[in-house]
Amino acid sequence: MSSLEAARRLGVPPDRCAVVEDSANGIRAAHAAGMRVIAIPNRRFPPPSESLALADRVLRSVAELDRGLVDGAE
């Protein structure tokens, strides 16, 4: 399911959504949809730097993820 479809089903505008992604295609798609992008790169197959540059935040692991990041407060 696409990020836009998920937002539609939830009844939430894309600009109020946050997407946690590990892949280049997922990062690009969420960014193109106007969503907040939190990238946690796949260590075995990391996205290229140009894809990571589209993310609002890049984390090393899911352990760094917290509500403030999702809400955009940090």
HUQUI-V470419 format. One record per backbone hydrogen bond with DSSP energy under -0.5 kcal/mol. NH is the residue of the N-H (numbers start at 0). CO is the residue of the C=O. Records with the same first field share a line. If there is no record, write none. Layout:
NH = CO  CO
//
This chain:
5 = 1
6 = 2
7 = 3
8 = 4
9 = 5
10 = 6  7
11 = 6
15 = 12
16 = 13
18 = 35
20 = 18  37
26 = 22
27 = 23
28 = 24
29 = 25
30 = 26
31 = 27
32 = 28
33 = 30
34 = 29
35 = 16
37 = 18  35
38 = 36  56
39 = 20
40 = 58
41 = 21
50 = 47
51 = 47
52 = 48
53 = 50
54 = 51
55 = 36
56 = 36
58 = 38
63 = 60
64 = 61
68 = 65
69 = 65
70 = 66
71 = 67
72 = 67
73 = 67
//
